[in-house]
Amino acid sequence: MNKVLIIDDEEKLRNLLSRIISIEGFEVVQAVDCKTGLKRIEDHDVDVLICDVKLPDGSGISLSKKIKENHPTIEIILLTAYGNIPDSVQAIKNGAFDYITKGDDNNKIIPLLYKAAEKVALAKKVSKLENQLYKKYSFENIIGKSKPLTVTIDAARRVSATDATVLLTGETGTGKEVFAQAIHYAGSRSKQSFIAINCSAFSKELLENELFGHKAGAFTGAVKDSIGIFEEANNGTVFLDEIGEMPLELQAKLLRVLENGEFLKVGDSKATKINVRIIAATNRDLQKEILLGHFREDLFFRIAIFQIALAPLRERISDIEELASFFLQVISNKMNKRILSISPEYIQALKMHTWKGNIRELKNVIERSVILTDGTELNSSTLPLEMQQDLTLPDNAKILSAFELASAEKIHIQKVMNYSNGNKTEAARLLNIALTTLYRKLEEYKIK
């Protein structure tokens, strides 16, 4: 039920309006002046305000401006005994929904009230959707409490409050787009568009058209003007995933966007001005790509104003169980299965794995297990064969021998550290080396 506030110092008119509006099914509250009206708004969830222009302690026109600043979804209908054009113009400028003369209100007020209530309902729906988006992509929804993750989140939070260009680096599957979305929705552009594009998914010509659009007649089949992602995301954020795959010719056009806030559409001679924030991501070493001549050094310095490196999952072992539980809940609900828990052996196998595909690989493993599970618990029999094999070894000697099959010493030590849940004394014992040697190796390979 919509709630209507009537502010008028004429008691008879106030009561008459209240009765008329109540008959239509609206809930009505009343006030005699600006001060009381503001208190009613704070105490009640008001949708529409009907307010006299002249009140004992102020002007309804000035009051409407103050209310719209603090409560933008409230729609305001102003009443006056003597209408005049300057007042009506100012009222609309201050955010009033309409401005009518007393005497006409009995015929006009109800249709006007319904229109205002419809606008309020739409505004509330939009606001609800915006809040859902913010919650979905907020930093609070990034799963894990490990130190590498919390350090990364702190850095991302800090840069989200600015308009600085951000470069996210890290292996495939570490959640770079998740961080890009969180940065966008925590910033001042949160109510504007966030558009992501994978630079490796298009040829040079198609990518140029996707990013910048084209003019009619620019090429065969271009029968009308088309806007690109940068123009569509004006005042918002563009996320350029796998920017290291962008062709050199397009890197020059991107540099112009970053330097001047403008670009040329395909087939156009006039620059298009835009205001966008750019967040880029790559799993490549761009410094190495620069030396190979595959990436422009001047572009790197523009996109790398603020770099954030995302840790691989093998450096976030303590987050694995929480991530697995989250994916289990989401995937089992999607498949209409009632799987309530994960066995300790299953979790142990997850912690022993090296996760080359990182979080994306973990999600795939959980999804596979959910498909294969008939009971209420994920158990190790549903894991991929290579992960099951690590669990079939009967004693520590065999566990050690399994780790000794690793092709590289770093992977070998990392696996043992995973198996021991980070217990360095136990890891040194399994590796049959001195604890001081283990510490030296951990520092050498930057294993955390």
C-alpha positions in Angstrom: 0.0 0.0 0.0 1.4 3.4 -1.0 1.8 5.9 1.7 0.9 9.6 1.1 1.9 12.6 3.2 -0.3 15.7 3.1 1.3 18.9 4.4 -1.1 21.8 4.6 -2.0 24.3 7.4 -5.6 24.4 6.4 -7.2 21.6 8.5 -10.4 21.3 6.5 -8.7 20.9 3.2 -6.2 18.5 4.7 -8.9 16.3 6.1 -10.9 16.4 2.9 -7.9 15.4 0.8 -7.1 12.7 3.3 -10.6 11.2 3.0 -10.6 11.3 -0.8 -7.2 9.7 -1.0 -8.0 7.0 1.7 -11.1 5.9 -0.3 -8.7 5.1 -3.2 -6.8 2.7 -1.0 -3.8 4.9 -0.1 -2.5 5.2 3.5 -2.4 8.8 4.5 -0.4 10.7 7.2 -0.7 14.5 7.8 1.4 17.4 8.9 0.7 21.2 9.3 4.1 22.6 8.5 7.6 21.9 7.1 9.1 20.8 10.4 6.4 18.3 11.2 6.4 17.1 7.6 10.1 16.3 7.7 9.6 14.3 10.9 6.7 12.4 9.3 9.0 11.5 6.4 11.6 10.2 8.8 9.0 8.2 10.8 7.1 6.7 7.8 8.0 5.2 4.5 6.4 7.9 2.4 5.9 7.4 -1.3 4.1 10.6 -2.4 4.0 14.0 -0.8 1.1 16.5 -1.4 2.3 19.8 -0.1 1.0 23.4 0.0 3.3 26.0 -1.4 2.8 28.4 1.5 3.3 27.0 4.9 3.7 28.6 8.3 7.4 27.9 8.6 8.6 27.9 5.0 8.0 27.4 1.3 6.8 24.1 -0.1 9.0 24.8 -3.2 12.1 25.0 -1.1 11.0 22.0 1.0 10.6 19.9 -2.1 14.2 20.5 -3.1 15.4 19.5 0.4 13.3 16.3 0.4 14.4 15.2 -3.1 18.0 15.6 -2.1 17.6 13.3 0.9 14.8 11.0 -0.4 15.0 11.0 -4.2 12.3 8.3 -4.7 9.5 10.4 -3.1 7.3 12.1 -5.6 6.0 15.6 -4.7 2.8 17.3 -5.9 2.6 20.9 -4.9 -0.6 22.8 -4.3 -1.1 26.6 -4.4 -4.1 28.9 -4.1 -2.7 31.2 -6.7 -0.6 29.5 -9.4 2.0 31.4 -11.3 4.5 30.4 -14.0 7.8 31.3 -12.1 6.8 29.2 -9.1 5.7 26.2 -11.2 9.0 26.3 -13.2 11.0 26.4 -10.0 9.0 23.6 -8.5 9.7 21.3 -11.4 13.4 22.3 -11.3 13.4 21.3 -7.6 12.2 17.9 -8.5 8.4 18.2 -8.0 6.3 15.7 -9.9 3.6 18.3 -10.7 2.3 21.7 -9.6 -1.5 22.3 -9.5 -3.8 25.1 -8.3 -6.2 24.5 -5.4 -9.8 24.2 -6.7 -8.7 22.0 -9.6 -7.3 19.4 -7.2 -10.5 17.4 -6.6 -10.6 16.5 -10.3 -6.8 16.2 -10.9 -5.4 14.9 -7.6 -6.4 11.2 -7.9 -5.2 10.5 -11.5 -2.0 12.5 -10.7 -1.5 10.5 -7.5 -1.7 7.2 -9.4 0.8 8.4 -11.9 3.2 9.5 -9.1 2.7 6.2 -7.3 3.6 4.3 -10.6 6.8 6.4 -10.9 7.7 5.6 -7.3 7.2 1.9 -7.8 9.5 1.9 -10.9 12.1 3.9 -9.0 12.0 1.4 -6.1 12.3 -1.5 -8.5 15.4 0.1 -10.2 16.9 0.8 -6.8 16.3 -2.8 -5.6 18.0 -4.1 -8.8 20.9 -1.8 -8.3 21.3 -3.0 -4.7 21.2 -6.6 -5.8 23.9 -5.9 -8.3 26.0 -4.1 -5.7 25.6 -7.0 -3.3 26.3 -9.7 -5.9 29.5 -8.0 -7.0 30.7 -6.5 -3.7 34.0 -7.3 -2.1 32.1 -9.0 0.7 31.1 -11.8 -1.7 34.7 -12.7 -2.6 35.2 -16.0 -0.8 38.3 -16.6 1.3 40.2 -15.2 4.3 43.8 -16.1 3.4 46.4 -13.4 3.7 47.2 -13.2 -0.1 43.5 -12.7 -0.7 42.9 -10.1 2.0 45.9 -8.1 0.8 44.5 -8.1 -2.7 41.0 -7.1 -1.6 42.5 -4.2 0.5 44.4 -2.9 -2.6 41.3 -3.2 -4.8 39.1 -1.4 -2.3 41.5 1.5 -2.1 41.7 1.9 -5.9 37.9 1.5 -6.3 37.4 4.9 -4.7 39.4 6.5 -7.5 39.1 6.7 -11.3 42.6 5.3 -11.8 43.2 2.7 -14.6 43.8 -0.7 -13.1 45.8 -3.7 -14.4 44.9 -7.1 -12.9 47.5 -9.8 -13.4 47.4 -13.5 -12.5 47.0 -16.9 -13.9 43.9 -18.1 -15.8 41.0 -18.8 -13.4 42.1 -16.6 -10.5 39.1 -14.4 -10.6 40.2 -11.3 -12.4 36.8 -10.4 -13.8 35.3 -10.8 -10.3 37.7 -8.2 -9.0 37.0 -5.9 -11.9 33.3 -6.0 -11.1 33.9 -5.4 -7.4 36.1 -2.4 -8.2 33.4 -1.0 -10.5 30.4 -1.5 -8.2 32.3 -0.1 -5.2 33.2 3.1 -7.1 31.5 6.3 -8.1 30.5 4.8 -11.5 28.5 1.9 -9.9 25.2 3.1 -11.4 26.7 3.2 -14.9 27.5 0.4 -17.3 30.1 -2.3 -16.7 31.0 -3.9 -20.0 33.5 -6.7 -20.3 35.2 -8.0 -23.5 37.8 -10.7 -24.0 40.4 -9.3 -26.4 41.5 -12.8 -27.4 38.1 -13.8 -28.6 38.0 -11.7 -31.8 40.0 -11.1 -34.9 41.6 -7.6 -35.3 38.8 -6.3 -37.5 36.0 -7.7 -35.3 37.7 -6.4 -32.1 38.1 -2.9 -33.5 34.4 -2.9 -34.5 33.3 -4.2 -31.1 35.4 -1.6 -29.2 34.9 1.5 -31.4 31.8 0.9 -33.6 31.6 2.0 -37.2 30.0 4.5 -39.6 27.5 3.5 -42.2 29.3 2.5 -45.4 32.6 1.8 -43.6 32.7 -1.7 -45.1 30.4 -4.1 -47.0 27.3 -4.7 -44.9 27.6 -1.6 -42.7 24.2 -0.2 -43.7 23.9 2.0 -40.6 26.0 3.6 -37.8 26.9 1.3 -35.0 28.2 2.2 -31.5 31.0 0.2 -29.9 31.6 -0.8 -26.3 33.5 2.4 -25.4 30.6 4.6 -26.5 28.0 2.3 -24.9 29.9 2.3 -21.6 30.3 6.1 -21.5 30.6 7.3 -17.9 30.9 3.7 -16.8 33.7 1.0 -16.9 35.2 -1.1 -19.7 36.9 -4.3 -18.7 39.5 -5.4 -21.2 40.2 -9.1 -20.4 43.4 -10.7 -21.9 44.7 -7.3 -23.0 48.0 -8.9 -23.9 46.3 -10.5 -26.9 45.3 -7.1 -28.4 46.8 -6.5 -31.8 49.4 -3.6 -31.9 47.3 -1.5 -34.3 44.4 -1.5 -31.8 46.8 -0.8 -28.9 47.5 2.6 -30.6 43.8 3.4 -30.7 43.4 2.4 -27.1 46.3 4.6 -26.1 44.4 7.6 -27.6 41.3 6.7 -25.5 43.5 6.7 -22.4 45.3 9.9 -23.2 42.6 12.1 -24.8 39.3 10.4 -24.0 38.4 10.0 -27.7 38.6 7.6 -30.5 37.7 7.2 -34.2 34.9 4.8 -35.3 35.7 2.6 -38.2 35.2 4.7 -41.3 34.8 8.0 -39.4 37.0 11.1 -39.6 35.5 12.9 -36.6 36.6 11.8 -33.1 34.0 10.6 -30.6 34.5 11.9 -27.0 33.9 9.6 -24.1 34.5 9.3 -20.4 35.2 5.7 -19.3 37.2 4.0 -16.7 39.4 1.1 -18.0 40.2 -2.0 -16.0 42.5 -4.4 -17.9 43.6 -7.9 -17.1 46.2 -10.4 -18.4 47.8 -13.7 -17.6 50.8 -12.8 -19.7 54.0 -11.1 -18.6 53.6 -7.8 -20.3 57.1 -6.7 -19.6 58.3 -9.7 -21.6 55.8 -9.0 -24.3 57.2 -5.5 -24.6 60.7 -6.9 -25.1 59.4 -9.2 -27.8 57.7 -6.3 -29.6 54.2 -7.6 -29.0 53.0 -4.9 -26.6 53.5 -1.1 -26.6 55.5 0.2 -23.7 53.7 3.5 -23.6 50.3 1.7 -23.4 51.7 -0.5 -20.6 52.6 2.6 -18.5 49.0 4.0 -19.1 47.2 0.8 -18.1 49.5 -0.1 -15.2 48.9 3.0 -13.1 47.7 0.6 -10.4 48.6 -3.0 -10.6 47.0 -5.8 -8.6 48.5 -9.3 -8.7 46.0 -12.1 -8.0 47.5 -15.1 -6.2 47.0 -18.6 -7.6 44.9 -21.0 -5.7 47.9 -23.1 -4.7 49.0 -20.1 -2.6 45.6 -19.9 -1.0 45.2 -23.4 0.4 43.3 -22.2 3.5 40.5 -20.9 1.2 39.9 -24.1 -0.7 37.4 -25.7 1.8 35.3 -22.5 1.9 35.3 -22.2 -1.9 34.4 -25.9 -2.3 31.5 -25.5 0.1 30.2 -22.5 -1.8 30.4 -24.2 -5.2 28.7 -27.3 -3.7 25.8 -25.2 -2.5 25.4 -23.3 -5.8 25.8 -26.3 -8.1 23.7 -28.8 -6.1 20.9 -26.2 -5.9 21.1 -25.7 -9.6 20.9 -29.5 -10.2 18.1 -30.0 -7.6 20.3 -32.3 -5.5 20.5 -32.4 -1.7 24.2 -32.7 -1.0 24.9 -31.4 2.4 28.6 -32.1 3.1 32.1 -32.9 1.8 34.1 -35.7 3.2 37.5 -35.0 5.0 39.3 -37.2 2.4 37.8 -35.2 -0.4 38.9 -31.9 1.2 42.4 -33.3 1.7 42.7 -34.3 -1.9 41.7 -30.7 -3.0 44.4 -29.3 -0.8 47.0 -31.6 -2.3 46.2 -30.6 -5.8 48.3 -28.0 -7.7 45.3 -26.3 -9.4 46.8 -25.1 -12.7 43.3 -23.9 -13.6 42.9 -22.2 -10.2 39.3 -21.4 -9.0 37.8 -22.2 -12.4 39.3 -25.7 -12.2 38.1 -26.2 -8.6 34.5 -25.3 -9.7 34.7 -27.8 -12.5 35.9 -30.6 -10.1 33.0 -29.8 -7.7 30.5 -29.8 -10.6 31.8 -33.2 -11.8 31.5 -34.6 -8.3 27.9 -33.3 -7.9 26.9 -35.0 -11.1 28.4 -38.3 -9.9 27.1 -38.2 -6.3 23.8 -40.0 -5.4 24.0 -39.5 -1.7 24.2 -36.4 0.6 28.0 -36.2 0.8 30.8 -35.6 -1.7 33.4 -38.4 -1.3 36.8 -39.0 -2.9 35.4 -41.7 -5.3 33.9 -38.9 -7.4 37.2 -37.0 -7.9 39.3 -37.2 -11.1 41.6 -40.2 -11.1 44.8 -38.3 -10.6 43.4 -36.7 -7.5 42.2 -40.1 -6.2 45.6 -41.6 -6.6 47.2 -39.3 -4.1 44.8 -40.7 -1.5 45.3 -44.4 -2.1 48.9 -44.4 -0.6 48.9 -46.3 2.7 51.7 -44.6 4.6 54.0 -41.5 4.8 56.8 -43.3 2.9 54.5 -43.9 -0.1 53.2 -40.3 0.2 56.7 -39.1 0.0 57.5 -41.3 -2.9 54.5 -40.0 -4.8 55.7 -36.4 -4.2 59.1 -37.4 -5.5 57.6 -38.1 -8.9 57.0 -34.4 -9.4 58.9 -33.0 -12.3 60.1 -29.9 -10.5 61.4 -29.3 -7.0 59.0 -26.3 -6.4 55.9 -28.4 -7.3 57.3 -31.2 -5.1 57.7 -28.9 -2.1 54.4 -27.2 -2.7 52.5 -30.5 -2.7 54.0 -31.6 0.5 53.2 -28.2 2.1 49.6 -28.6 0.9 49.4 -32.1 2.3 50.7 -30.9 5.7 48.3 -28.0 5.7 51.2 -25.6 5.9 52.9 -27.3 8.9 56.6 -26.8 8.1 57.9 -29.3 10.7 55.7 -32.0 9.2 56.6 -31.0 5.7 60.4 -31.2 6.5 59.9 -34.6 8.0 58.0 -35.9 4.9 60.7 -34.4 2.6 63.4 -35.9 4.8 65.3 -32.5 5.0 66.2 -30.2 7.8 63.7 -27.5 8.8 66.3 -24.8 8.0 66.7 -26.2 4.5 62.9 -26.2 4.0 62.7 -22.5 5.1 65.5 -21.7 2.6 63.7 -23.5 -0.2 60.4 -21.8 0.7 62.0 -18.4 0.5 63.8 -19.3 -2.7 60.7 -20.5 -4.5 58.4 -17.8 -2.8 56.1 -20.5 -1.5 53.8 -19.2 1.2 
